């Protein structure tokens, strides 16, 4: 599912998402505050993904999370 999602991305999108395991800034610089308060500097907003990319992203979440976890995440995103 991860390979399928990454393969669905445009090169520029992929460059904004993929980070090395030794990239401490990418690993530790995050917040669950609204983006207006804590601007996002990495990643790709879900709204910028095509329908096919969004489906691949949801497929990835579904295999990475428990059924309950995926249901909660999908509900929050909705």
N, CA, C and O of each residue as an XYZ file, in Angstrom:
312
protein
N       0.832     -1.201      0.000
C       0.000      0.000      0.000
C       0.871      1.257      0.000
O       0.543      2.241     -0.663
N       1.977      1.225      0.741
C       2.876      2.387      0.775
C       3.520      2.602     -0.587
O       3.618      3.735     -1.059
N       3.957      1.524     -1.215
C       4.561      1.644     -2.542
C       3.550      2.168     -3.556
O       3.890      2.996     -4.401
N       2.320      1.692     -3.475
C       1.278      2.138     -4.400
C       0.997      3.622     -4.209
O       0.865      4.365     -5.181
N       0.903      4.054     -2.944
C       0.664      5.469     -2.679
C       1.812      6.317     -3.208
O       1.584      7.305     -3.906
N       3.043      5.938     -2.879
C       4.194      6.722     -3.336
C       4.280      6.744     -4.858
O       4.635      7.769     -5.440
N       3.966      5.643     -5.501
C       4.008      5.593     -6.961
C       2.933      6.481     -7.592
O       3.079      6.905     -8.738
N       1.870      6.761     -6.863
C       0.792      7.596     -7.398
C       1.136      9.079     -7.378
O       0.469      9.880     -8.032
N       2.168      9.447     -6.637
C       2.500     10.860     -6.465
C       3.309     11.403     -7.636
O       4.075     10.681     -8.275
N       3.121     12.690     -7.899
C       3.971     13.406     -8.847
C       5.341     13.577     -8.193
O       5.432     13.550     -6.966
N       6.410     13.752     -8.973
C       7.743     13.893     -8.375
C       7.835     15.003     -7.320
O       8.481     14.812     -6.290
N       7.212     16.138     -7.555
C       7.251     17.236     -6.583
C       6.524     16.886     -5.289
O       6.974     17.246     -4.201
N       5.400     16.183     -5.410
C       4.666     15.753     -4.224
C       5.493     14.750     -3.426
O       5.590     14.833     -2.202
N       6.080     13.812     -4.138
C       6.877     12.781     -3.469
C       8.049     13.411     -2.718
O       8.367     12.993     -1.604
N       8.689     14.408     -3.316
C       9.814     15.080     -2.667
C       9.368     15.774     -1.375
O      10.154     15.887     -0.434
N       8.127     16.234     -1.323
C       7.617     16.908     -0.123
C       7.204     15.924      0.963
O       7.055     16.317      2.120
N       7.015     14.651      0.616
C       6.540     13.659      1.576
C       7.651     12.772      2.110
O       7.716     12.521      3.313
N       8.517     12.297      1.242
C       9.533     11.312      1.637
C      10.667     11.998      2.385
O      11.229     12.989      1.918
N      10.990     11.462      3.540
C      12.083     11.965      4.372
C      12.934     10.790      4.827
O      12.441      9.668      4.943
N      14.206     11.045      5.083
C      15.101     10.017      5.584
C      14.840      9.728      7.057
O      14.348     10.581      7.794
N      15.174      8.522      7.466
C      14.995      8.158      8.877
C      15.887      8.975      9.794
O      15.598      9.098     10.984
N      16.964      9.533      9.264
C      17.868     10.334     10.083
C      17.516     11.828     10.051
O      18.272     12.641     10.583
N      16.400     12.200      9.448
C      15.962     13.595      9.373
C      15.189     13.934     10.650
O      13.963     13.835     10.697
N      15.933     14.335     11.683
C      15.313     14.608     12.982
C      14.329     15.766     12.939
O      13.318     15.737     13.642
N      14.599     16.774     12.139
C      13.678     17.907     12.056
C      12.322     17.456     11.521
O      11.285     17.860     12.047
N      12.319     16.631     10.490
C      11.054     16.145      9.923
C      10.322     15.252     10.908
O       9.092     15.227     10.939
N      11.075     14.525     11.708
C      10.472     13.590     12.655
C       9.901     14.302     13.880
O       8.913     13.844     14.455
N      10.504     15.400     14.279
C      10.098     16.042     15.531
C       9.334     17.349     15.351
O       8.697     17.816     16.296
N       9.378     17.945     14.178
C       8.720     19.235     13.955
C       7.303     19.012     13.444
O       7.067     19.027     12.236
N       6.374     18.809     14.347
C       4.980     18.594     13.976
C       4.083     19.188     15.061
O       4.533     19.481     16.169
N       2.833     19.356     14.726
C       1.857     19.853     15.683
C       0.471     19.431     15.221
O       0.222     19.278     14.025
N      -0.425     19.245     16.180
C      -1.810     18.966     15.815
C      -2.666     20.234     15.907
O      -3.893     20.168     15.835
N      -2.013     21.377     16.066
C      -2.739     22.642     16.050
C      -3.205     22.948     14.622
O      -2.623     22.441     13.664
N      -4.242     23.765     14.473
C      -4.683     24.138     13.121
C      -3.542     24.781     12.327
O      -2.682     25.452     12.898
N      -3.543     24.574     11.019
C      -2.445     25.079     10.190
C      -2.347     26.603     10.205
O      -1.281     27.145      9.917
N      -3.421     27.300     10.531
C      -3.350     28.760     10.640
C      -2.498     29.186     11.836
O      -1.913     30.269     11.832
N      -2.431     28.338     12.851
C      -1.638     28.633     14.044
C      -0.219     28.079     13.910
O       0.748     28.729     14.308
N      -0.102     26.871     13.347
C       1.197     26.208     13.188
C       1.325     25.783     11.722
O       0.939     24.675     11.350
N       1.876     26.685     10.894
C       1.943     26.388      9.454
C       2.718     25.105      9.156
O       3.734     24.820      9.791
N       2.238     24.353      8.204
C       2.887     23.123      7.771
C       3.968     23.466      6.747
O       3.733     24.245      5.823
N       5.137     22.888      6.916
C       6.238     23.167      5.988
C       6.577     21.959      5.130
O       7.299     22.092      4.143
N       6.079     20.804      5.479
C       6.372     19.589      4.721
C       5.067     18.850      4.464
O       4.042     19.128      5.086
N       5.125     17.921      3.551
C       3.948     17.116      3.269
C       3.092     17.730      2.181
O       3.405     18.785      1.629
N       2.011     17.042      1.894
C       1.069     17.474      0.861
C      -0.327     17.434      1.479
O      -0.745     16.387      1.973
N      -1.050     18.541      1.463
C      -2.411     18.528      1.988
C      -3.291     17.545      1.208
O      -3.136     17.399     -0.005
N      -4.200     16.882      1.895
C      -5.085     15.928      1.233
C      -5.862     16.577      0.097
O      -6.150     15.926     -0.908
N      -6.202     17.846      0.247
C      -6.938     18.559     -0.786
C      -6.167     18.723     -2.079
O      -6.764     18.995     -3.120
N      -4.850     18.563     -2.035
C      -4.029     18.669     -3.243
C      -3.869     17.324     -3.965
O      -3.313     17.268     -5.062
N      -4.357     16.247     -3.348
C      -4.242     14.932     -3.974
C      -5.387     14.705     -4.944
O      -6.508     15.165     -4.722
N      -5.094     13.993     -6.018
C      -6.147     13.610     -6.962
C      -7.014     12.534     -6.301
O      -6.667     12.014     -5.241
N      -8.128     12.208     -6.928
C      -8.994     11.162     -6.385
C      -8.244      9.836     -6.262
O      -8.370      9.144     -5.251
N      -7.468      9.480     -7.278
C      -6.715      8.220     -7.247
C      -5.663      8.243     -6.142
O      -5.464      7.242     -5.453
N      -4.987      9.382     -5.969
C      -3.985      9.500     -4.909
C      -4.646      9.409     -3.535
O      -4.107      8.791     -2.617
N      -5.805     10.025     -3.404
C      -6.520      9.996     -2.122
C      -6.970      8.569     -1.784
O      -6.905      8.150     -0.629
N      -7.425      7.830     -2.797
C      -7.797      6.427     -2.563
C      -6.583      5.615     -2.133
O      -6.677      4.794     -1.221
N      -5.439      5.840     -2.787
C      -4.214      5.123     -2.415
C      -3.784      5.489     -0.997
O      -3.298      4.635     -0.254
N      -3.961      6.749     -0.622
C      -3.643      7.183      0.742
C      -4.544      6.473      1.758
O      -4.068      6.004      2.792
N      -5.828      6.397      1.466
C      -6.764      5.715      2.370
C      -6.471      4.220      2.440
O      -6.609      3.615      3.503
N      -6.072      3.620      1.330
C      -5.678      2.208      1.356
C      -4.479      2.017      2.281
O      -4.418      1.042      3.031
N      -3.537      2.940      2.227
C      -2.363      2.878      3.117
C      -2.780      2.996      4.573
O      -2.339      2.212      5.413
N      -3.630      3.975      4.876
C      -4.106      4.130      6.256
C      -4.833      2.884      6.739
O      -4.658      2.463      7.883
N      -5.644      2.295      5.874
C      -6.442      1.130      6.263
C      -5.575     -0.059      6.644
O      -5.948     -0.834      7.525
N      -4.416     -0.220      5.992
C      -3.550     -1.345      6.359
C      -2.597     -0.990      7.490
O      -2.093     -1.881      8.174
N      -2.344      0.301      7.697
C      -1.414      0.723      8.746
C      -2.088      0.841     10.112
O      -1.427      0.710     11.142
N      -3.391      1.086     10.125
C      -4.121      1.293     11.378
C      -5.077      0.123     11.617
O      -5.399     -0.633     10.701
N      -5.513     -0.005     12.847
C      -6.569     -0.978     13.131
C      -7.853     -0.498     12.458
O      -7.932      0.644     12.007
N      -8.847     -1.362     12.393
C     -10.127     -0.967     11.820
C     -10.730      0.214     12.550
O     -11.248      1.147     11.935
N     -10.657      0.161     13.879
C     -11.173      1.266     14.686
C     -10.367      2.536     14.446
O     -10.931      3.621     14.307
N      -9.041      2.394     14.398
C      -8.173      3.556     14.163
C      -8.438      4.195     12.815
O      -8.494      5.419     12.699
N      -8.601      3.364     11.796
C      -8.879      3.915     10.475
C     -10.235      4.614     10.462
O     -10.380      5.688      9.879
N     -11.226      4.003     11.106
C     -12.550      4.633     11.174
C     -12.500      5.987     11.845
O     -13.136      6.936     11.386
N     -11.741      6.083     12.939
C     -11.607      7.368     13.633
C     -10.885      8.389     12.777
O     -11.305      9.544     12.696
N      -9.784      7.967     12.126
C      -9.022      8.892     11.285
C      -9.878      9.389     10.118
O      -9.877     10.580      9.807
N     -10.601      8.483      9.480
C     -11.448      8.871      8.348
C     -12.554      9.817      8.794
O     -12.890     10.767      8.086
N     -13.113      9.558      9.962
C     -14.168     10.435     10.490
C     -13.617     11.821     10.772
O     -14.268     12.817     10.455
N     -12.442     11.904     11.355
C     -11.826     13.198     11.654
C     -11.549     13.955     10.351
O     -11.804     15.155     10.260
N     -11.030     13.251      9.353
C     -10.725     13.923      8.071
C     -11.996     14.377      7.380
O     -11.999     15.413      6.714
N     -13.087     13.616      7.526
C     -14.338     13.986      6.902
C     -14.868     15.248      7.509
O     -15.929     15.727      7.109
